Amino acid sequence: ANAKMGDGEAGVKRQFLKALRKVVDVDGDAKVTYAELFSYAHKRHTDGGDSMGRGMMWLDKDKDGKVTLDEMESGLSLDETMAQDMKDHSAAKFKAADNDKDGLLTEDELVHYFHPASKAEVLLLEAGKQFEELDKDKDGKLTLVEFYGDFEVPAEVIAYSAAKHDHTKPVKDAVAREFVVLDEDGDHRLSVEEFKHIHTGEHHIRNDMETFVAEIDADGDGHVSIEEVEAKYDTMDSHHVVARYFGSTDDEL
């Protein structure tokens, strides 16, 4: 337990409690459900926060409040020295992010370009390109070994893959564990639909929120009350969850 929190830690705690009361607790009953926590964390994970305002300032050379494809390519240094497939992919993402199809991206549309999980069409493009690069045998599925890409595959993982992911002997490697989580149908291979969740982060958010609720929910009612958070905040192990999903909420409060 912390004997005394520093000013910075105390400030994070105050901000977090304020966020719970004013933003996360949608129905205002002073209790936060898992669904409310997940919805808020997922939104912050996908909406880009205030970073899009900075991105607009950086990319919008003529300061008209919108970004052209030329401005995007210039800002990202996608010039003639870059591989054509990278430029083509960027142009396709730009077009998919452009909701009103006017050939320009507003700040809201810019979110889709840089945070593909915020729009299904962009997400499928981004995940599809990475999937295609990893799918060495072009069979439309990723094996665990292919999932590693150009990284060296540990011997433990090769054996685990050969044994068809024997769950009675769970693998310790983090990449392999990620693969198992993504493999929703348990066929030991990833489809594009399964693989795309690596970009949404949904399974990580779900795990983090479940861990947080389990740790804080003292009375076991499936809700996290403000009082429970205040009582356990200083000694809880979930400070990383608070920092990851509930930091920098001033713009919302």
ABEGO torsion letter per residue (X at the ends): XBABBBAAAAAAAAAAAAAAAAAABAAGAGBBBAAAAAAAAAAAAAAGEAAAAAAAAAABAAGAGBBBAAAAAAAAGBBAABBAAAAAAAAAAAAAABAAGAGBBBAAAAAAAABAAABAAAAAAAAAAAAAAABAAGAGBBBAAAAAEABBBBAAAAAAAAAGGBAABBBABAAAAAAAAABAAGAGBBBAAAAAAAAAGAAAAAAAAAAAAAAABAAGAGBBBAAAAAAAAAABAAAAAAAAAABGAAAAX
